[in-house]
């Protein structure tokens, strides 16, 4: 299911429908692999692309709870906080 989501979000000409299907695929995958921070970060990325910053941050925080040492998660979450701060 994550492979399908990856394919949909990596399309250069992706549509809102592609993002919706990718999100659905990632959410299904997260129900199967509940302790997988990578899947949660992929969900966060889709929410970010859709402009849903609060949801994106929540999923990144959940992913960090599962893998607090993951530098990529920390960097992306920090970027999102900077974006939010600069847009206020």
Phi and psi restraints in degrees (range 20) as a CNS / XPLOR table:
assign (resid 1 and name C) (resid 2 and name N)
       (resid 2 and name CA) (resid 2 and name C) 1.0 -70.3 20.0 2
assign (resid 2 and name N) (resid 2 and name CA)
       (resid 2 and name C) (resid 3 and name N) 1.0 -30.8 20.0 2
assign (resid 2 and name C) (resid 3 and name N)
       (resid 3 and name CA) (resid 3 and name C) 1.0 -62.9 20.0 2
assign (resid 3 and name N) (resid 3 and name CA)
       (resid 3 and name C) (resid 4 and name N) 1.0 -43.8 20.0 2
assign (resid 3 and name C) (resid 4 and name N)
       (resid 4 and name CA) (resid 4 and name C) 1.0 -60.7 20.0 2
assign (resid 4 and name N) (resid 4 and name CA)
       (resid 4 and name C) (resid 5 and name N) 1.0 -45.9 20.0 2
assign (resid 4 and name C) (resid 5 and name N)
       (resid 5 and name CA) (resid 5 and name C) 1.0 -59.9 20.0 2
assign (resid 5 and name N) (resid 5 and name CA)
       (resid 5 and name C) (resid 6 and name N) 1.0 -43.5 20.0 2
assign (resid 5 and name C) (resid 6 and name N)
       (resid 6 and name CA) (resid 6 and name C) 1.0 -59.6 20.0 2
assign (resid 6 and name N) (resid 6 and name CA)
       (resid 6 and name C) (resid 7 and name N) 1.0 -43.3 20.0 2
assign (resid 6 and name C) (resid 7 and name N)
       (resid 7 and name CA) (resid 7 and name C) 1.0 -63.3 20.0 2
assign (resid 7 and name N) (resid 7 and name CA)
       (resid 7 and name C) (resid 8 and name N) 1.0 -41.7 20.0 2
assign (resid 7 and name C) (resid 8 and name N)
       (resid 8 and name CA) (resid 8 and name C) 1.0 -69.0 20.0 2
assign (resid 8 and name N) (resid 8 and name CA)
       (resid 8 and name C) (resid 9 and name N) 1.0 -40.4 20.0 2
assign (resid 8 and name C) (resid 9 and name N)
       (resid 9 and name CA) (resid 9 and name C) 1.0 -81.3 20.0 2
assign (resid 9 and name N) (resid 9 and name CA)
       (resid 9 and name C) (resid 10 and name N) 1.0 -14.3 20.0 2
assign (resid 9 and name C) (resid 10 and name N)
       (resid 10 and name CA) (resid 10 and name C) 1.0 -89.8 20.0 2
assign (resid 10 and name N) (resid 10 and name CA)
       (resid 10 and name C) (resid 11 and name N) 1.0 -5.9 20.0 2
assign (resid 10 and name C) (resid 11 and name N)
       (resid 11 and name CA) (resid 11 and name C) 1.0 -64.7 20.0 2
assign (resid 11 and name N) (resid 11 and name CA)
       (resid 11 and name C) (resid 12 and name N) 1.0 136.9 20.0 2
assign (resid 11 and name C) (resid 12 and name N)
       (resid 12 and name CA) (resid 12 and name C) 1.0 -70.8 20.0 2
assign (resid 12 and name N) (resid 12 and name CA)
       (resid 12 and name C) (resid 13 and name N) 1.0 -30.6 20.0 2
assign (resid 12 and name C) (resid 13 and name N)
       (resid 13 and name CA) (resid 13 and name C) 1.0 -109.7 20.0 2
assign (resid 13 and name N) (resid 13 and name CA)
       (resid 13 and name C) (resid 14 and name N) 1.0 37.9 20.0 2
assign (resid 13 and name C) (resid 14 and name N)
       (resid 14 and name CA) (resid 14 and name C) 1.0 -66.5 20.0 2
assign (resid 14 and name N) (resid 14 and name CA)
       (resid 14 and name C) (resid 15 and name N) 1.0 151.7 20.0 2
assign (resid 14 and name C) (resid 15 and name N)
       (resid 15 and name CA) (resid 15 and name C) 1.0 -111.6 20.0 2
assign (resid 15 and name N) (resid 15 and name CA)
       (resid 15 and name C) (resid 16 and name N) 1.0 174.9 20.0 2
assign (resid 15 and name C) (resid 16 and name N)
       (resid 16 and name CA) (resid 16 and name C) 1.0 -60.1 20.0 2
assign (resid 16 and name N) (resid 16 and name CA)
       (resid 16 and name C) (resid 17 and name N) 1.0 -34.6 20.0 2
assign (resid 16 and name C) (resid 17 and name N)
       (resid 17 and name CA) (resid 17 and name C) 1.0 -64.7 20.0 2
assign (resid 17 and name N) (resid 17 and name CA)
       (resid 17 and name C) (resid 18 and name N) 1.0 -41.0 20.0 2
assign (resid 17 and name C) (resid 18 and name N)
       (resid 18 and name CA) (resid 18 and name C) 1.0 -60.3 20.0 2
assign (resid 18 and name N) (resid 18 and name CA)
       (resid 18 and name C) (resid 19 and name N) 1.0 -45.1 20.0 2
assign (resid 18 and name C) (resid 19 and name N)
       (resid 19 and name CA) (resid 19 and name C) 1.0 -64.0 20.0 2
assign (resid 19 and name N) (resid 19 and name CA)
       (resid 19 and name C) (resid 20 and name N) 1.0 -39.2 20.0 2
assign (resid 19 and name C) (resid 20 and name N)
       (resid 20 and name CA) (resid 20 and name C) 1.0 -63.9 20.0 2
assign (resid 20 and name N) (resid 20 and name CA)
       (resid 20 and name C) (resid 21 and name N) 1.0 -44.1 20.0 2
assign (resid 20 and name C) (resid 21 and name N)
       (resid 21 and name CA) (resid 21 and name C) 1.0 -66.2 20.0 2
assign (resid 21 and name N) (resid 21 and name CA)
       (resid 21 and name C) (resid 22 and name N) 1.0 -39.5 20.0 2
assign (resid 21 and name C) (resid 22 and name N)
       (resid 22 and name CA) (resid 22 and name C) 1.0 -61.8 20.0 2
assign (resid 22 and name N) (resid 22 and name CA)
       (resid 22 and name C) (resid 23 and name N) 1.0 -45.7 20.0 2
assign (resid 22 and name C) (resid 23 and name N)
       (resid 23 and name CA) (resid 23 and name C) 1.0 -61.2 20.0 2
assign (resid 23 and name N) (resid 23 and name CA)
       (resid 23 and name C) (resid 24 and name N) 1.0 -43.9 20.0 2
assign (resid 23 and name C) (resid 24 and name N)
       (resid 24 and name CA) (resid 24 and name C) 1.0 -60.5 20.0 2
assign (resid 24 and name N) (resid 24 and name CA)
       (resid 24 and name C) (resid 25 and name N) 1.0 -41.4 20.0 2
assign (resid 24 and name C) (resid 25 and name N)
       (resid 25 and name CA) (resid 25 and name C) 1.0 -64.6 20.0 2
assign (resid 25 and name N) (resid 25 and name CA)
       (resid 25 and name C) (resid 26 and name N) 1.0 -44.3 20.0 2
assign (resid 25 and name C) (resid 26 and name N)
       (resid 26 and name CA) (resid 26 and name C) 1.0 -65.4 20.0 2
assign (resid 26 and name N) (resid 26 and name CA)
       (resid 26 and name C) (resid 27 and name N) 1.0 -39.2 20.0 2
assign (resid 26 and name C) (resid 27 and name N)
       (resid 27 and name CA) (resid 27 and name C) 1.0 -65.9 20.0 2
assign (resid 27 and name N) (resid 27 and name CA)
       (resid 27 and name C) (resid 28 and name N) 1.0 -41.0 20.0 2
assign (resid 27 and name C) (resid 28 and name N)
       (resid 28 and name CA) (resid 28 and name C) 1.0 -61.0 20.0 2
assign (resid 28 and name N) (resid 28 and name CA)
       (resid 28 and name C) (resid 29 and name N) 1.0 -43.3 20.0 2
assign (resid 28 and name C) (resid 29 and name N)
       (resid 29 and name CA) (resid 29 and name C) 1.0 -63.8 20.0 2
assign (resid 29 and name N) (resid 29 and name CA)
       (resid 29 and name C) (resid 30 and name N) 1.0 -36.6 20.0 2
assign (resid 29 and name C) (resid 30 and name N)
       (resid 30 and name CA) (resid 30 and name C) 1.0 -68.7 20.0 2
assign (resid 30 and name N) (resid 30 and name CA)
       (resid 30 and name C) (resid 31 and name N) 1.0 -25.7 20.0 2
assign (resid 30 and name C) (resid 31 and name N)
       (resid 31 and name CA) (resid 31 and name C) 1.0 -74.8 20.0 2
assign (resid 31 and name N) (resid 31 and name CA)
       (resid 31 and name C) (resid 32 and name N) 1.0 -28.6 20.0 2
assign (resid 31 and name C) (resid 32 and name N)
       (resid 32 and name CA) (resid 32 and name C) 1.0 -80.7 20.0 2
assign (resid 32 and name N) (resid 32 and name CA)
       (resid 32 and name C) (resid 33 and name N) 1.0 -44.9 20.0 2
assign (resid 32 and name C) (resid 33 and name N)
       (resid 33 and name CA) (resid 33 and name C) 1.0 -112.9 20.0 2
assign (resid 33 and name N) (resid 33 and name CA)
       (resid 33 and name C) (resid 34 and name N) 1.0 78.7 20.0 2
assign (resid 33 and name C) (resid 34 and name N)
       (resid 34 and name CA) (resid 34 and name C) 1.0 -67.0 20.0 2
assign (resid 34 and name N) (resid 34 and name CA)
       (resid 34 and name C) (resid 35 and name N) 1.0 -21.6 20.0 2
assign (resid 34 and name C) (resid 35 and name N)
       (resid 35 and name CA) (resid 35 and name C) 1.0 -106.9 20.0 2
assign (resid 35 and name N) (resid 35 and name CA)
       (resid 35 and name C) (resid 36 and name N) 1.0 31.1 20.0 2
assign (resid 35 and name C) (resid 36 and name N)
       (resid 36 and name CA) (resid 36 and name C) 1.0 -105.5 20.0 2
assign (resid 36 and name N) (resid 36 and name CA)
       (resid 36 and name C) (resid 37 and name N) 1.0 103.7 20.0 2
assign (resid 36 and name C) (resid 37 and name N)
       (resid 37 and name CA) (resid 37 and name C) 1.0 -67.2 20.0 2
assign (resid 37 and name N) (resid 37 and name CA)
       (resid 37 and name C) (resid 38 and name N) 1.0 -24.8 20.0 2
assign (resid 37 and name C) (resid 38 and name N)
       (resid 38 and name CA) (resid 38 and name C) 1.0 -66.2 20.0 2
assign (resid 38 and name N) (resid 38 and name CA)
       (resid 38 and name C) (resid 39 and name N) 1.0 -42.2 20.0 2
assign (resid 38 and name C) (resid 39 and name N)
       (resid 39 and name CA) (resid 39 and name C) 1.0 -64.3 20.0 2
assign (resid 39 and name N) (resid 39 and name CA)
       (resid 39 and name C) (resid 40 and name N) 1.0 -42.6 20.0 2
assign (resid 39 and name C) (resid 40 and name N)
       (resid 40 and name CA) (resid 40 and name C) 1.0 -62.3 20.0 2
assign (resid 40 and name N) (resid 40 and name CA)
       (resid 40 and name C) (resid 41 and name N) 1.0 -36.1 20.0 2
assign (resid 40 and name C) (resid 41 and name N)
       (resid 41 and name CA) (resid 41 and name C) 1.0 -69.6 20.0 2
assign (resid 41 and name N) (resid 41 and name CA)
       (resid 41 and name C) (resid 42 and name N) 1.0 -32.8 20.0 2
assign (resid 41 and name C) (resid 42 and name N)
       (resid 42 and name CA) (resid 42 and name C) 1.0 -67.5 20.0 2
assign (resid 42 and name N) (resid 42 and name CA)
       (resid 42 and name C) (resid 43 and name N) 1.0 -38.7 20.0 2
assign (resid 42 and name C) (resid 43 and name N)
       (resid 43 and name CA) (resid 43 and name C) 1.0 -62.8 20.0 2
assign (resid 43 and name N) (resid 43 and name CA)
       (resid 43 and name C) (resid 44 and name N) 1.0 -43.4 20.0 2
assign (resid 43 and name C) (resid 44 and name N)
       (resid 44 and name CA) (resid 44 and name C) 1.0 -59.1 20.0 2
assign (resid 44 and name N) (resid 44 and name CA)
       (resid 44 and name C) (resid 45 and name N) 1.0 -41.3 20.0 2
assign (resid 44 and name C) (resid 45 and name N)
       (resid 45 and name CA) (resid 45 and name C) 1.0 -64.2 20.0 2
assign (resid 45 and name N) (resid 45 and name CA)
       (resid 45 and name C) (resid 46 and name N) 1.0 -40.5 20.0 2
assign (resid 45 and name C) (resid 46 and name N)
       (resid 46 and name CA) (resid 46 and name C) 1.0 -65.0 20.0 2
assign (resid 46 and name N) (resid 46 and name CA)
       (resid 46 and name C) (resid 47 and name N) 1.0 -44.6 20.0 2
assign (resid 46 and name C) (resid 47 and name N)
       (resid 47 and name CA) (resid 47 and name C) 1.0 -61.0 20.0 2
assign (resid 47 and name N) (resid 47 and name CA)
       (resid 47 and name C) (resid 48 and name N) 1.0 -38.2 20.0 2
assign (resid 47 and name C) (resid 48 and name N)
       (resid 48 and name CA) (resid 48 and name C) 1.0 -61.0 20.0 2
assign (resid 48 and name N) (resid 48 and name CA)
       (resid 48 and name C) (resid 49 and name N) 1.0 -47.2 20.0 2
assign (resid 48 and name C) (resid 49 and name N)
       (resid 49 and name CA) (resid 49 and name C) 1.0 -61.4 20.0 2
assign (resid 49 and name N) (resid 49 and name CA)
       (resid 49 and name C) (resid 50 and name N) 1.0 -28.3 20.0 2
assign (resid 49 and name C) (resid 50 and name N)
       (resid 50 and name CA) (resid 50 and name C) 1.0 -87.4 20.0 2
assign (resid 50 and name N) (resid 50 and name CA)
       (resid 50 and name C) (resid 51 and name N) 1.0 -0.1 20.0 2
assign (resid 50 and name C) (resid 51 and name N)
       (resid 51 and name CA) (resid 51 and name C) 1.0 81.5 20.0 2
assign (resid 51 and name N) (resid 51 and name CA)
       (resid 51 and name C) (resid 52 and name N) 1.0 12.6 20.0 2
assign (resid 51 and name C) (resid 52 and name N)
       (resid 52 and name CA) (resid 52 and name C) 1.0 -93.5 20.0 2
assign (resid 52 and name N) (resid 52 and name CA)
       (resid 52 and name C) (resid 53 and name N) 1.0 73.0 20.0 2
assign (resid 52 and name C) (resid 53 and name N)
       (resid 53 and name CA) (resid 53 and name C) 1.0 -62.9 20.0 2
assign (resid 53 and name N) (resid 53 and name CA)
       (resid 53 and name C) (resid 54 and name N) 1.0 -40.1 20.0 2
assign (resid 53 and name C) (resid 54 and name N)
       (resid 54 and name CA) (resid 54 and name C) 1.0 -61.4 20.0 2
assign (resid 54 and name N) (resid 54 and name CA)
       (resid 54 and name C) (resid 55 and name N) 1.0 -44.5 20.0 2
assign (resid 54 and name C) (resid 55 and name N)
       (resid 55 and name CA) (resid 55 and name C) 1.0 -67.6 20.0 2
assign (resid 55 and name N) (resid 55 and name CA)
       (resid 55 and name C) (resid 56 and name N) 1.0 -39.6 20.0 2
assign (resid 55 and name C) (resid 56 and name N)
       (resid 56 and name CA) (resid 56 and name C) 1.0 -59.2 20.0 2
assign (resid 56 and name N) (resid 56 and name CA)
       (resid 56 and name C) (resid 57 and name N) 1.0 -48.0 20.0 2
assign (resid 56 and name C) (resid 57 and name N)
       (resid 57 and name CA) (resid 57 and name C) 1.0 -63.2 20.0 2
assign (resid 57 and name N) (resid 57 and name CA)
       (resid 57 and name C) (resid 58 and name N) 1.0 -41.1 20.0 2
assign (resid 57 and name C) (resid 58 and name N)
       (resid 58 and name CA) (resid 58 and name C) 1.0 -59.5 20.0 2
assign (resid 58 and name N) (resid 58 and name CA)
       (resid 58 and name C) (resid 59 and name N) 1.0 -43.2 20.0 2
assign (resid 58 and name C) (resid 59 and name N)
       (resid 59 and name CA) (resid 59 and name C) 1.0 -70.8 20.0 2
assign (resid 59 and name N) (resid 59 and name CA)
       (resid 59 and name C) (resid 60 and name N) 1.0 -34.6 20.0 2
assign (resid 59 and name C) (resid 60 and name N)
       (resid 60 and name CA) (resid 60 and name C) 1.0 -65.3 20.0 2
assign (resid 60 and name N) (resid 60 and name CA)
       (resid 60 and name C) (resid 61 and name N) 1.0 -40.0 20.0 2
assign (resid 60 and name C) (resid 61 and name N)
       (resid 61 and name CA) (resid 61 and name C) 1.0 -64.2 20.0 2
assign (resid 61 and name N) (resid 61 and name CA)
       (resid 61 and name C) (resid 62 and name N) 1.0 -40.4 20.0 2
assign (resid 61 and name C) (resid 62 and name N)
       (resid 62 and name CA) (resid 62 and name C) 1.0 -62.9 20.0 2
assign (resid 62 and name N) (resid 62 and name CA)
       (resid 62 and name C) (resid 63 and name N) 1.0 -40.5 20.0 2
assign (resid 62 and name C) (resid 63 and name N)
       (resid 63 and name CA) (resid 63 and name C) 1.0 -64.3 20.0 2
assign (resid 63 and name N) (resid 63 and name CA)
       (resid 63 and name C) (resid 64 and name N) 1.0 -39.8 20.0 2
assign (resid 63 and name C) (resid 64 and name N)
       (resid 64 and name CA) (resid 64 and name C) 1.0 -67.2 20.0 2
assign (resid 64 and name N) (resid 64 and name CA)
       (resid 64 and name C) (resid 65 and name N) 1.0 -30.9 20.0 2
assign (resid 64 and name C) (resid 65 and name N)
       (resid 65 and name CA) (resid 65 and name C) 1.0 -62.8 20.0 2
assign (resid 65 and name N) (resid 65 and name CA)
       (resid 65 and name C) (resid 66 and name N) 1.0 -34.1 20.0 2
assign (resid 65 and name C) (resid 66 and name N)
       (resid 66 and name CA) (resid 66 and name C) 1.0 -79.5 20.0 2
assign (resid 66 and name N) (resid 66 and name CA)
       (resid 66 and name C) (resid 67 and name N) 1.0 -32.0 20.0 2
assign (resid 66 and name C) (resid 67 and name N)
       (resid 67 and name CA) (resid 67 and name C) 1.0 -141.9 20.0 2
assign (resid 67 and name N) (resid 67 and name CA)
       (resid 67 and name C) (resid 68 and name N) 1.0 76.3 20.0 2
assign (resid 67 and name C) (resid 68 and name N)
       (resid 68 and name CA) (resid 68 and name C) 1.0 -63.0 20.0 2
assign (resid 68 and name N) (resid 68 and name CA)
       (resid 68 and name C) (resid 69 and name N) 1.0 -17.9 20.0 2
assign (resid 68 and name C) (resid 69 and name N)
       (resid 69 and name CA) (resid 69 and name C) 1.0 -91.3 20.0 2
assign (resid 69 and name N) (resid 69 and name CA)
       (resid 69 and name C) (resid 70 and name N) 1.0 -0.2 20.0 2
assign (resid 69 and name C) (resid 70 and name N)
       (resid 70 and name CA) (resid 70 and name C) 1.0 -74.7 20.0 2
assign (resid 70 and name N) (resid 70 and name CA)
       (resid 70 and name C) (resid 71 and name N) 1.0 110.1 20.0 2
assign (resid 70 and name C) (resid 71 and name N)
       (resid 71 and name CA) (resid 71 and name C) 1.0 -64.4 20.0 2
assign (resid 71 and name N) (resid 71 and name CA)
       (resid 71 and name C) (resid 72 and name N) 1.0 -40.4 20.0 2
assign (resid 71 and name C) (resid 72 and name N)
       (resid 72 and name CA) (resid 72 and name C) 1.0 -59.9 20.0 2
assign (resid 72 and name N) (resid 72 and name CA)
       (resid 72 and name C) (resid 73 and name N) 1.0 -41.9 20.0 2
assign (resid 72 and name C) (resid 73 and name N)
       (resid 73 and name CA) (resid 73 and name C) 1.0 -63.1 20.0 2
assign (resid 73 and name N) (resid 73 and name CA)
       (resid 73 and name C) (resid 74 and name N) 1.0 -43.1 20.0 2
assign (resid 73 and name C) (resid 74 and name N)
       (resid 74 and name CA) (resid 74 and name C) 1.0 -64.7 20.0 2
assign (resid 74 and name N) (resid 74 and name CA)
       (resid 74 and name C) (resid 75 and name N) 1.0 -41.6 20.0 2
assign (resid 74 and name C) (resid 75 and name N)
       (resid 75 and name CA) (resid 75 and name C) 1.0 -64.4 20.0 2
assign (resid 75 and name N) (resid 75 and name CA)
       (resid 75 and name C) (resid 76 and name N) 1.0 -48.4 20.0 2
assign (resid 75 and name C) (resid 76 and name N)
       (resid 76 and name CA) (resid 76 and name C) 1.0 -63.2 20.0 2
assign (resid 76 and name N) (resid 76 and name CA)
       (resid 76 and name C) (resid 77 and name N) 1.0 -42.2 20.0 2
assign (resid 76 and name C) (resid 77 and name N)
       (resid 77 and name CA) (resid 77 and name C) 1.0 -62.6 20.0 2
assign (resid 77 and name N) (resid 77 and name CA)
       (resid 77 and name C) (resid 78 and name N) 1.0 -41.5 20.0 2
assign (resid 77 and name C) (resid 78 and name N)
       (resid 78 and name CA) (resid 78 and name C) 1.0 -61.6 20.0 2
assign (resid 78 and name N) (resid 78 and name CA)
       (resid 78 and name C) (resid 79 and name N) 1.0 -41.4 20.0 2
assign (resid 78 and name C) (resid 79 and name N)
       (resid 79 and name CA) (resid 79 and name C) 1.0 -59.5 20.0 2
assign (resid 79 and name N) (resid 79 and name CA)
       (resid 79 and name C) (resid 80 and name N) 1.0 -42.4 20.0 2
assign (resid 79 and name C) (resid 80 and name N)
       (resid 80 and name CA) (resid 80 and name C) 1.0 -66.4 20.0 2
assign (resid 80 and name N) (resid 80 and name CA)
       (resid 80 and name C) (resid 81 and name N) 1.0 -39.3 20.0 2
assign (resid 80 and name C) (resid 81 and name N)
       (resid 81 and name CA) (resid 81 and name C) 1.0 -65.1 20.0 2
assign (resid 81 and name N) (resid 81 and name CA)
       (resid 81 and name C) (resid 82 and name N) 1.0 -37.6 20.0 2
assign (resid 81 and name C) (resid 82 and name N)
       (resid 82 and name CA) (resid 82 and name C) 1.0 -64.6 20.0 2
assign (resid 82 and name N) (resid 82 and name CA)
       (resid 82 and name C) (resid 83 and name N) 1.0 -43.7 20.0 2
assign (resid 82 and name C) (resid 83 and name N)
       (resid 83 and name CA) (resid 83 and name C) 1.0 -60.0 20.0 2
assign (resid 83 and name N) (resid 83 and name CA)
       (resid 83 and name C) (resid 84 and name N) 1.0 -46.1 20.0 2
assign (resid 83 and name C) (resid 84 and name N)
       (resid 84 and name CA) (resid 84 and name C) 1.0 -62.7 20.0 2
assign (resid 84 and name N) (resid 84 and name CA)
       (resid 84 and name C) (resid 85 and name N) 1.0 -45.4 20.0 2
assign (resid 84 and name C) (resid 85 and name N)
       (resid 85 and name CA) (resid 85 and name C) 1.0 -60.8 20.0 2
assign (resid 85 and name N) (resid 85 and name CA)
       (resid 85 and name C) (resid 86 and name N) 1.0 -42.6 20.0 2
assign (resid 85 and name C) (resid 86 and name N)
       (resid 86 and name CA) (resid 86 and name C) 1.0 -71.3 20.0 2
assign (resid 86 and name N) (resid 86 and name CA)
       (resid 86 and name C) (resid 87 and name N) 1.0 -22.6 20.0 2
assign (resid 86 and name C) (resid 87 and name N)
       (resid 87 and name CA) (resid 87 and name C) 1.0 -88.8 20.0 2
assign (resid 87 and name N) (resid 87 and name CA)
       (resid 87 and name C) (resid 88 and name N) 1.0 -1.5 20.0 2
